[in-house]
Amino acid sequence: MTREILPEYYDLIIIGGGPAGLAAGIYGGRAKLKTLVLEKGPVGGRAHTTREIVNYPGTISTTGPDLSEQMAAHAEKFGVEIRKQAVKEVDFSGDEKIVKTRRGDYRAPAVILAPGTTARILGIPGEKEYTGMGVAYCATCDAEFFQDQDVFVVGSGDQGIEEGMYITKFAKSVTVVVLHDEGVLDCNKQSAEKALAHPKMHFLWNSVVSEILGDGNQVTGVRIKNEKTGELTDHSCQGVFFFVGIVPATDFLKGQVELDARGWIHTNDRMETSVDGVFAAGDVRDKYLRQVATAVNDGAIAATAAERYIEEQRDFQNNVLRSEVPVTLAFWSPEVPGSLEAMNAAREQNEKSPAPDKFLEFDLSRKKGLARRYQVVLDADHPAVTVRLEQGAVTARSDGK
């Protein structure tokens, strides 16, 4: 008979090795959790591609790669394993979450989702065909390949203008395609002033890129459409950089956790997702500000919440599901009128029994996962609900379910 090989076990699996994932790893490792970080690319995620970071508290100036490497080393100091593997599939349906990669499968009672974001693809003709052959999305990664060449930039927000300025260190010229009227950029005022005054920076106003031109092997130019006149003009260049926003890297999570229509993950203030034991942190969350500092904040909270969740699960296994005596779980909520009184009455009744059960009280507003597990709903007819277990199996309920 063939013996089933179970996925490798960890206490905590973190999907994504950016600032959020690495911060979560540091907190998880320091809490003595066996922690695994899975990252498909260089550690640091999108932060790794940032050429200069000057707003991370306590660090006056650093680069994305340097800060990322320091965070990774810090996590590894606490015993965290960091593996370069892309997650292809997850299964969060059981008490143990399953994470699958091409190199192996892993399981853990808790998972933190920190896969980050990817560059938005506009779908312009030629964009996909020439990606990696002149079309690029990361200046830090690719600007050096355009030494003394002509480059076009799509996007006039902070990222587009700041990355365009960086590209001027290598390129002969950088032309920014701007949808707005002359002089109007979407970036901050200081960056706009520097860009407009830079000798290598040029601008095409009221315009969009309608097509990427090439010879089959390399970008040779762009076709520009003037939105006011409708005129199409071709311009020679060797590179086109797109900086038009980001999208969450959550395709592999569809059907596993609740996502909004755009693919972002919604969490509460403890970074809990719609699935018990699954947390989210960093840029993948639907949030106001996406910065290294806010990502680290998310990661710290998520790992702390995950640690407490794991301890609660272990305690529940040992003291409830494996209890040698019957256990009564009593659910109540301060939000339901008469709930506390009903729960107290159930406790008093249990105490008067010739052989009282182990009686455990749970505030449903704080133990929603446990309530879902036993399908407990409080209402006017059932302001408190008790569930009796023997050796982990339900033998009686006060709500008659």
N, C-alpha and C positions, 0 to 999 in steps of 0.2 A: 504494500500500500504506500502510495506517495504521500509524504508528509507535507502539509501546507506550509508555505513560507510566508510569514506575516511581514508586512511592511516594517521597516526599521522604526523603532519607537523613540520619540522625544517628548519631553514635557511641553515644549512650546516650539511651534514652527512659525517662522516669520517669512512671508513671501514679499521679497523686495529688500534690496540692500542700500537704499538711499538713506538720507539723514534720519527719517522716521524709523525705518527698519533697523538701522544700526543703533539708534538710541534705545529702541525697544530691546535689542539684543543686549546692550550694556545693562539695562535694568533687569532683564531676565537672567542673565548670567550671574549678576551680583546677588540675585535672590536664590542662587543655587539650583535654578531650573536647568535641566538639560535642554539647551537651546540650539536650534538650527536656523540659519539665515540662508535663503535661496535667492540668488540674484543672477539673472541671465546675462548681464553685461558687467562692465567695470563697477566695483563698489562705489557707492556715492550716487548712483542713478543720474538724474539730470544735473544735480549739483556738481557731479564730476566734470561736466562739460563747461562749467562756469569759469571764466578766466580770472575773475577777481571777486572776492567776497570781502566787503568792508563794513557790513552791518550785523555781523554775528557777535553778540555781546562777549567782551573779554578778548576778542581777537581783532586787533586794529585793521589788519590786512592779511589776507591769505588767498590761495587759489583753491578752486574746487577740488582738484586732485589731492592737494596736500591735506585739506581738511577731511576729505573722505578717507584717506589713508590713516589719518590719526584716529578717526572714529572707529574704523575697522580694527586697528591695533588695540584700541581700548576695549572693544567687545571681546576680542580674542584673548585678552589678558584675563578675562573672567570666564574663560573656557568655552566661549561661543564658537560653534563651527560655522564657517562661511563657505558655501559651495556654489560654484558657478554653474547653475542649472536653471533652465527655463521650465516653469510649471505649465503643463499642458492640460491638466484636468484636476478637479477637486471633488470630493464627496463629503458634504457636511451633514449627512442625514443621520449619522449615528452619534453615540457618546464620544467615540474616537473619530476625529476628523482625518480623512485620507487626502494626501497631496501626492499627485503623480507627476513625475518627470520622465524624460526619455532614458535617464540613467538609473532610475529606481523610484520606488514608492516609499512614502513616509507616513507615519501616523502620530497623532498627539491629541490630548484632550482639549487643547486650545491652539488657535491659529490667529495670527495678526496679519491682516492684509495691508501691505504697503507697496503695491506694485507701481505706484506713481502714474505718470502720464506719458503720452507720446505726442509727437508733433502732428498738428492737424494737416490732413492731406486735402488739397482743394480739388483734385481730379481734373486739372487742366490738361488738355491734350499734350502729350509728351512728358508730363511730370513723372508718371510712373515708369515710362520706358527709359528715361534718362537718369533715374535715381542712381547715384553712385557713378554716373558718367558725366557729371557736371551739375546735376541737381542735388542740393544738399540742404540739411536742416540744422546743422550744428557748426557754428563758426569756429569754436575752439577745436573741434575735431578735424575740420576740413579746410580752413582758410589757408593754411600753408601750402596747399596743393595748387593755389591760384596765384603764385608768385608772378608779378608783372603782367597779369592778365586783366581783362575787363570782366567785371562781375555785376550782376543785377540782384537787387534785394527786393523781396515782396513782403510788405509789412512796415508800417510807420509808427508802431507802438514803441514802448520802452525797449523791448527785446530787439525789434527790428533795427532801430536806430543805433542802440549800443553795440549790437553785434556787427552792424554795418561799419561802425567806426573801427571796431577791432579788425575787420577784414582789410581796411585801408593800410594796415601795417604790412600787408603782403601784396595786395592787388595794385594794379596800375590805376584803376578807377572803380568806383562803386556807385552805381545808379540805383536810386530808390524809386520804386513805382508807387505813387501815392494817389489814392482815390479822391482826395480832397482838392480844394482850390489852392492856388499857389501860396506857399508860406504856412499852410495848416498841416501840422503833424499831430499824431495821436500820443506822442511821448511826452515826458515831463519837459518843462520849459528850459531847464539847464541843458539837457541833452539836445533839444531842438536847436538852441543857439549855437552849440558847438558843431553840430552836424551841418547846419546851414553855412557856417563860416569855414568849414574844412575844404581845403583845395582839391582833395580827391573825391569828395562827395558831390553827386549830381542828383537831380530830381526830375521826374516826369510827373506833372500834376494832372489831376482829373483823369487818371489812366488806370488800366488793369492789364495784366498779362493774359492774353487770350490763347497763346500756344507757345510751347517750348520747341524750338527748332534744333535739328541735329542732322548728322550725316549717317546715323545708324550706330555709331560708336561713341560719339561725343557731342555735347551741346555746342552748337555753332551760333545760336542767337535766340532772340525772343520776338514774338509778334505782340505789339502793344496796341490796345484799343483805347482811343480817347473817348471817354464816356459822354462828353458834351457834344462832340462833333460826329462821333461814330467812325472816325478815320482810323484805318489800320496801317501801322508802320512797322517795318522789320529793323531790328537793331542787332548788330554783331556783338557777341560776348562768348566767354568760355565757361561761365558758371552762373547758376541761379540759386540763391538761397531763399528759403521760405521761412518766415517768422510770423505766422498768422494764427497763433493760438495753440492750445493743447486739448487733447481728449484723454479721458481716463482709460488706463490699460486694464479693462475689466471684462473683456469678451469671454474669458475663461470662467467667469463667475456667474454667467447668466443661468438662472434657475437654481442657484445655490444660496445667494443672499439677495436681499431686496435692493434693486438699483432704480434710480429715477430714469426718466425717458432719455436722458443724455448719457446714462451709464455711470453717473457718480454714485458713491455709497453714502447713505445717510446714517449717522450715528448719534447716540446721546452724548452727554458730557463725559461719560466713562469710556467712550470710543466703542461701545457695544453696537453690533449690527443687529439685524433682524433674526440672527441665528445665535442661540446660546453657545458660548465658548468661542465665538468668532468675533474678532475685533478689527477695526480699520484705523489706519493712521496715515498722516501725510497728505500729499497732493491729491490722492485718489478720493478723498472726502469732499463732499459738497461744502465748501468753506469760503470765508471772506478773503483771507490772505494766504498765499502760498509762498512761503519763504523757508529757509533752513531753520530759522528760530522757531517758527510755528510747527514745522515738521518734527523737530526734536521734542517739543512740548507734547504733541500727539503721541509719539512713540513712548515717552515716559509714562503717560497716563495709561495707554493701552497695555503695556507690560505689567504695570502695577495692578490693573483691573484683571488681567489674565491670571496673574499669580494668585489673587484672592479667589477667582473662580475655580482654579485648579484645587486649591486647598478645600474649598467648600465641596467640590465634587468628591474628593477623597474622603472627607469627613462624612458625607452622605452615604458613600459606599460602605464605610466601616461601621457607622453608628445606626444606619437605617436598613439598607439592603442586606447587610450581613448580620443584623441584630439577632441574637438568640431568643429574644422575647418579642412579642408583638409590639408594633409601633403605630401610634396614631398621629398623623400629620394634621394639624389644625390651621386652616387658612382664614385670615381675617383681613380687614382693610379699614384704615381710619377714614377712607373716603365713602364708606357704605354705612348709612345710619343703622345703629344697633349691632354693628359687627363685633365690636369689642365685648359687649355684653353677651352675645351669643357664643363667642369663643370661650369666655370665662365660664359660662354655664356648662359647656362641653367638657372643660377641664375639671370642674367640680364633680360632674357625673362620673368621669373616669376615675377620680380619686376615691369615690365611694364604692367603686367596684371591688369585689373580693380579690381580684387579681388585676390591678391597674396596669394599663399599657404604659410603655415609655411614651410620654406626651410631648410633642414638639410643636411649638407655635411659629407661624410664618406670616409676616406682613406681606400680603399679596402684592402690594405696590412695590415692594423691594425684591420679591422672589417670583417675578413673572415667568421666568424660565421653568421653575419648579411647578408653578401653577399650570403652565401649558403642558408639562409632562403628564400631569394627572387630570388634565382637562377640567380644571376648577374655574367656575365662573360664579361670582358673588352677585346677588341681586336682592330685592326686597323679600322674596320668599326664602332665600338662602343667604342671609347676611354673613354667615360663617359656614364653612364646609370642613368636615373631617373625613380623612381617608385612612382606613385601617390596613396595615400591611403585616403579613406574616411571612418571614423569610423572603422579603422583597416583593411578594405577590399581594395584590389588592384583594381583600376579603370582604370589605364592607365600606359603604360611603353614606354620609348623612344626606346627600342630595339625591339618592336613589339612582344614580347613573350606573 
